[in-house]
Amino acid sequence: MTTRTVLVLNGPNLGRLGKRQPEIYGSTTYADLVGLCEQWGRDLGLEVEVRQTNHEGVLLDWLNQAADDETPVVLNAAAWTHYSLAVYDACAQLSAPLVELHISDPKARPEVFRHTSYVSPHADHEVVGQGVDGYRQALEHLAGLLADPT
């Protein structure tokens, strides 16, 4: 079985999972999430690289590299989802599948600004409101696409 690399990219404040607003984002820590994603990836025949940054330019560099390398991406852009035209432009370059992911459901949140996504116009699939299990669902979706790209 050929292993395919998938990037799981996380934006601002996601490194604080388990500490920040657990009533919204759950009690799973970021370190636990990384381990879960890597294990789910192995189970699916994927090599998963999980990254997190609080610096938008770093995320843009990762997305640009994914575009150049044609690497599939699971993207939780967090707050940048709702206002970053730079993230919108970077996602537009991706030719491999892109799954937009959010632990909570932004459209169900009371803050109106969260109801807009600059990622979704370029996403092949969205997983929202499933907690950290959404990462497993996103990886399963990508594994299915990569196994049968038609």
C-alpha positions as CSV (number, residue, x, y, z in Angstrom):
1,M,0.0,0.0,0.0
2,T,1.4,3.4,-1.0
3,T,1.3,5.9,1.8
4,R,0.1,9.4,0.8
5,T,1.0,12.5,2.9
6,V,-1.8,14.7,4.1
7,L,-1.3,18.0,6.0
8,V,-3.6,18.8,8.9
9,L,-3.2,22.6,9.3
10,N,-4.5,24.4,12.3
11,G,-4.7,28.2,12.8
12,P,-4.7,30.5,15.8
13,N,-5.4,29.4,19.3
14,L,-5.9,25.8,18.4
15,G,-2.6,25.0,20.3
16,R,-4.7,25.8,23.4
17,L,-7.2,23.0,22.9
18,G,-8.3,21.5,26.2
19,K,-7.6,24.8,28.0
20,R,-9.5,27.4,25.9
21,Q,-13.3,27.3,26.1
22,P,-13.7,23.6,26.7
23,E,-17.5,24.0,26.7
24,I,-17.1,24.8,22.9
25,Y,-14.0,23.0,21.8
26,G,-13.9,20.1,24.3
27,S,-11.3,18.8,26.7
28,T,-9.0,17.0,24.2
29,T,-5.6,18.7,24.3
30,Y,-3.7,19.7,21.2
31,A,-1.0,17.1,21.9
32,D,-3.8,14.5,22.2
33,L,-5.3,15.7,18.9
34,V,-1.9,15.3,17.1
35,G,-1.6,11.8,18.4
36,L,-5.1,10.9,17.3
37,C,-4.7,12.4,13.8
38,E,-1.4,10.5,13.4
39,Q,-3.1,7.2,14.5
40,W,-6.2,7.7,12.4
41,G,-3.9,8.4,9.4
42,R,-1.9,5.2,10.0
43,D,-5.2,3.3,10.2
44,L,-6.2,4.8,6.8
45,G,-2.8,4.3,5.1
46,L,-2.0,8.0,5.3
47,E,1.1,9.8,6.6
48,V,-0.4,12.7,8.5
49,E,1.6,15.8,9.4
50,V,-0.2,18.0,12.0
51,R,0.8,21.6,12.3
52,Q,-0.5,24.6,14.2
53,T,0.5,28.3,14.1
54,N,-0.7,31.6,15.5
55,H,1.1,33.4,12.6
56,E,-0.9,33.9,9.4
57,G,2.2,34.1,7.2
58,V,3.3,30.7,8.4
59,L,0.0,29.2,7.5
60,L,0.2,30.8,4.0
61,D,3.6,29.4,3.5
62,W,2.3,25.9,4.4
63,L,-0.6,26.3,2.0
64,N,1.6,27.6,-0.8
65,Q,3.9,24.6,-0.3
66,A,0.9,22.2,-0.3
67,A,-0.1,23.8,-3.6
68,D,3.4,23.3,-5.1
69,D,3.6,19.7,-3.9
70,E,-0.1,18.8,-4.6
71,T,-0.6,17.7,-1.0
72,P,-4.1,17.2,0.3
73,V,-5.0,19.4,3.2
74,V,-7.4,19.3,6.2
75,L,-7.6,23.0,7.2
76,N,-9.0,24.4,10.4
77,A,-8.1,28.1,9.8
78,A,-9.9,29.1,13.0
79,A,-10.6,32.8,13.1
80,W,-8.8,33.4,9.8
81,T,-11.6,31.5,8.2
82,H,-13.9,34.4,8.7
83,Y,-11.8,37.4,7.4
84,S,-8.6,36.4,5.7
85,L,-8.5,37.1,2.0
86,A,-4.9,35.9,2.1
87,V,-6.1,32.5,3.2
88,Y,-8.8,32.6,0.6
89,D,-6.2,33.3,-2.1
90,A,-3.8,30.6,-0.8
91,C,-6.6,28.0,-0.8
92,A,-7.5,29.0,-4.4
93,Q,-4.1,27.6,-5.5
94,L,-4.7,24.1,-4.1
95,S,-5.2,21.4,-6.7
96,A,-5.2,18.5,-4.3
97,P,-8.3,18.0,-2.2
98,L,-9.0,20.5,0.6
99,V,-11.3,19.7,3.6
100,E,-12.4,22.6,5.7
101,L,-12.8,21.6,9.3
102,H,-14.2,23.3,12.4
103,I,-14.5,21.7,15.9
104,S,-17.6,23.7,16.6
105,D,-20.2,24.7,14.0
106,P,-19.4,28.4,13.2
107,K,-22.8,29.0,11.7
108,A,-24.5,27.9,14.9
109,R,-22.4,30.3,17.0
110,P,-24.0,33.6,18.1
111,E,-21.2,35.8,16.7
112,V,-22.4,36.8,13.2
113,F,-18.8,37.2,11.9
114,R,-18.3,33.4,12.3
115,H,-21.0,32.8,9.7
116,T,-18.7,33.7,6.8
117,S,-16.0,31.4,5.5
118,Y,-13.3,32.4,3.1
119,V,-12.2,28.8,3.0
120,S,-15.4,27.0,1.9
121,P,-15.4,28.4,-1.7
122,H,-12.3,26.3,-2.3
123,A,-13.1,23.3,-0.1
124,D,-14.0,19.9,-1.6
125,H,-15.7,19.0,1.6
126,E,-16.6,20.5,5.0
127,V,-16.7,18.9,8.4
128,V,-18.2,21.2,11.2
129,G,-19.5,20.7,14.7
130,Q,-18.2,17.2,15.2
131,G,-15.7,18.0,17.9
132,V,-12.2,16.6,17.5
133,D,-13.8,13.5,15.8
134,G,-14.3,15.8,12.8
135,Y,-10.5,15.4,12.1
136,R,-11.1,11.6,11.8
137,Q,-14.0,12.2,9.5
138,A,-12.0,14.6,7.4
139,L,-9.1,12.1,7.1
140,E,-11.5,9.3,6.2
141,H,-13.0,11.6,3.5
142,L,-9.5,12.3,2.0
143,A,-8.5,8.6,2.2
144,G,-11.6,7.8,0.2
145,L,-10.9,10.4,-2.4
146,L,-7.3,9.3,-2.7
147,A,-8.2,5.7,-3.0
148,D,-10.7,6.5,-5.8
149,P,-9.9,9.9,-7.3
150,T,-12.7,9.7,-9.9
